Amino acid sequence: MKPKNLSKKIRRMEVRLQKGAKKLAKLKQKLEAAVAASAAKKKRKSVARAGEVRKSRIQTAAVKRPSAVKKVKRKLNLTPERRAQLAAVMKARWAAKRAAADATTQTTSTEPGFIPGQGPQPQ
């Protein structure tokens, strides 16, 4: 290859490398700017969110809202027989619950020698 052609090729390659380096530097700058922008955005959002929470706390503390209107209970259209049946079932359930509670309180006594159903023993 002639020296003139070689020098041309070298010059072209140098130009290409310079352009690549410039592109790389430009991309790095864009990346840094994007990272900085996203960090600033996150910070701005967190500050705004904290402000909203603070405002809502102040508003709820300052303005006592009247208690919410209670939902009106629907009246069940029951026949007297069905009402009596439900009452019997509920009474049985409550009695079972009371019996279970009594059984647990009797078995969990702290006194040694305690026998359920007996009064205090004379000494």
C-alpha positions as CSV (number, residue, x, y, z in Angstrom):
1,M,0.0,0.0,0.0
2,K,1.2,3.5,-0.8
3,P,2.1,5.8,2.1
4,K,-0.4,8.4,0.9
5,N,-3.3,5.9,1.1
6,L,-2.1,4.7,4.5
7,S,-2.0,8.2,5.8
8,K,-5.6,8.8,4.5
9,K,-6.8,5.7,6.2
10,I,-5.2,6.6,9.5
11,R,-6.7,10.1,9.3
12,R,-10.2,8.7,8.6
13,M,-9.9,6.2,11.5
14,E,-8.8,9.0,13.9
15,V,-11.8,11.1,12.8
16,R,-14.1,8.1,13.4
17,L,-12.6,7.4,16.8
18,Q,-13.0,11.1,17.8
19,K,-16.6,11.0,16.7
20,G,-17.2,7.8,18.7
21,A,-15.6,9.4,21.8
22,K,-17.8,12.5,21.4
23,K,-20.9,10.3,21.1
24,L,-19.9,8.4,24.1
25,A,-19.3,11.5,26.2
26,K,-22.6,12.9,25.0
27,L,-24.5,9.8,26.0
28,K,-22.8,9.7,29.4
29,Q,-23.9,13.3,30.0
30,K,-27.4,12.4,29.1
31,L,-27.4,9.5,31.5
32,E,-26.1,11.6,34.4
33,A,-28.8,14.3,33.6
34,A,-31.5,11.6,33.6
35,V,-30.4,10.1,36.9
36,A,-30.2,13.6,38.5
37,A,-33.7,14.4,37.2
38,S,-35.2,11.2,38.5
39,A,-33.6,11.7,41.9
40,A,-34.9,15.3,42.0
41,K,-38.4,14.1,41.0
42,K,-38.4,11.4,43.8
43,K,-37.4,14.0,46.3
44,R,-40.0,16.4,45.2
45,K,-42.7,13.7,45.3
46,S,-41.7,12.6,48.8
47,V,-41.7,16.1,50.1
48,A,-45.2,16.7,48.5
49,R,-46.4,13.4,50.0
50,A,-45.2,14.4,53.5
51,G,-46.9,17.7,53.1
52,E,-50.2,16.1,52.2
53,V,-50.0,13.7,55.2
54,R,-49.2,16.7,57.5
55,K,-52.1,18.7,56.0
56,S,-54.5,15.8,56.4
57,R,-53.5,15.2,60.0
58,I,-54.0,18.9,60.7
59,Q,-57.4,18.9,59.0
60,T,-58.6,15.8,60.8
61,A,-57.4,17.2,64.2
62,A,-58.9,20.6,63.6
63,V,-62.2,19.6,62.1
64,K,-64.0,17.2,64.3
65,R,-66.4,15.5,61.9
66,P,-69.7,14.5,63.3
67,S,-70.0,10.7,63.8
68,A,-71.0,8.9,60.7
69,V,-74.7,8.4,60.2
70,K,-75.5,4.8,61.3
71,K,-76.7,2.5,58.7
72,V,-80.4,1.8,59.2
73,K,-81.0,-1.8,60.1
74,R,-83.4,-3.7,57.9
75,K,-86.3,-5.2,59.7
76,L,-86.5,-9.0,59.0
77,N,-89.8,-10.2,57.8
78,L,-90.0,-13.3,60.0
79,T,-92.9,-15.4,60.9
80,P,-93.5,-15.9,64.6
81,E,-92.5,-19.6,64.3
82,R,-89.2,-18.7,62.6
83,R,-88.5,-16.0,65.2
84,A,-89.1,-18.5,68.0
85,Q,-86.8,-21.1,66.3
86,L,-84.0,-18.5,65.9
87,A,-84.4,-17.4,69.5
88,A,-84.0,-21.0,70.7
89,V,-81.0,-21.6,68.5
90,M,-79.3,-18.4,69.8
91,K,-80.1,-19.3,73.4
92,A,-78.6,-22.7,73.0
93,R,-75.5,-21.1,71.5
94,W,-75.1,-18.7,74.3
95,A,-75.6,-21.4,76.9
96,A,-72.8,-23.5,75.3
97,K,-70.5,-20.5,75.2
98,R,-71.2,-19.8,78.9
99,A,-70.6,-23.5,79.8
100,A,-67.3,-23.5,77.9
101,A,-66.2,-20.3,79.7
102,D,-67.1,-21.7,83.1
103,A,-65.2,-24.9,82.3
104,T,-62.1,-23.0,81.4
105,T,-62.2,-20.8,84.6
106,Q,-62.7,-23.9,86.8
107,T,-59.8,-25.8,85.4
108,T,-57.4,-22.9,85.5
109,S,-57.3,-22.4,89.3
110,T,-54.0,-21.5,90.8
111,E,-54.5,-23.1,94.2
112,P,-52.8,-26.6,94.7
113,G,-55.3,-29.3,95.6
114,F,-58.3,-27.4,94.1
115,I,-61.2,-29.5,93.3
116,P,-64.0,-28.0,91.2
117,G,-67.4,-27.9,92.8
118,Q,-66.1,-28.0,96.4
119,G,-65.9,-25.0,98.8
120,P,-63.0,-24.0,100.9
121,Q,-61.6,-26.8,103.0
122,P,-61.4,-26.3,106.9
123,Q,-57.9,-26.6,108.4
